[in-house]
Amino acid sequence: MLESVITTIYYDNMIRTQISIDNALYERAKEIAKHRGISFAELCRRGLQEILAQEPTDRPWMVYAGIFEGQEEDSQSVDAVVYDRETL
């Protein structure tokens, strides 16, 4: 039951779109996606994120949103790392 809720939430924030690309680009992109173990759609999303991250923004820290992986407990050391102080 929880899995279907997560899936529904995940897809609710997606917009389906259509693009036209030449066959050589499509085939190369499919190869790269397969090599990385991701879908063609995910490869496209990551490519767009990379390009958009290079554009000027009023929220420059957002270029890092969603690109880091780690454990839930990693955030416990934020104060020590960012502010050079122990957690209160």
C-alpha positions in Angstrom: 0.0 0.0 0.0 2.7 2.5 0.9 4.6 1.8 -2.3 1.6 2.8 -4.4 1.2 6.0 -2.4 4.9 6.9 -3.0 4.6 6.1 -6.7 1.5 8.2 -7.0 3.1 11.1 -5.2 6.3 10.7 -7.4 4.4 10.9 -10.6 2.0 13.6 -9.6 4.8 16.2 -9.9 5.9 15.1 -13.3 5.0 16.7 -16.6 5.0 14.5 -19.7 6.5 16.2 -22.7 7.6 15.3 -26.2 10.9 16.1 -28.0 12.2 15.4 -31.4 15.9 14.3 -31.8 17.7 12.6 -34.6 18.3 8.9 -34.6 22.0 9.0 -33.8 21.5 11.2 -30.7 18.7 8.9 -29.5 20.7 5.7 -29.9 23.7 7.2 -28.2 21.6 8.5 -25.3 19.9 5.1 -24.9 23.4 3.5 -24.7 24.6 5.9 -22.1 21.4 5.5 -20.0 21.7 1.7 -20.2 25.3 1.9 -19.2 24.4 4.0 -16.2 21.5 1.8 -15.2 18.9 4.6 -15.6 16.0 5.2 -18.0 16.3 7.4 -21.1 13.8 9.8 -19.4 16.1 10.0 -16.3 19.1 10.7 -18.5 17.1 13.6 -20.1 16.1 15.0 -16.7 19.7 14.9 -15.5 20.9 16.6 -18.6 18.4 19.4 -18.2 19.3 19.8 -14.6 23.0 20.1 -15.5 22.3 22.8 -18.1 19.9 24.7 -15.9 22.4 24.6 -13.0 24.8 26.7 -15.2 22.2 29.5 -15.7 22.1 32.5 -13.4 19.5 32.3 -10.6 18.4 34.3 -7.5 18.8 31.0 -5.5 22.3 29.7 -6.4 22.3 27.1 -3.7 19.4 25.2 -5.5 21.8 23.9 -8.1 22.9 21.3 -5.5 19.3 20.2 -4.6 18.9 16.5 -5.1 22.4 15.7 -6.3 23.9 14.4 -3.0 23.4 11.0 -1.6 23.9 10.0 2.0 22.4 8.6 5.2 19.7 10.2 7.2 22.0 10.7 10.1 24.5 12.7 8.0 22.6 15.9 8.7 23.4 15.6 12.4 26.8 17.1 11.8 25.6 20.1 9.8 26.2 22.6 12.6 29.7 21.3 13.2 30.6 21.4 9.5 28.9 24.6 8.4 29.1 26.7 11.5 32.2 25.2 13.1 30.3 24.5 16.4 28.7 21.6 18.2 25.0 20.9 17.7 22.9 22.6 20.3 
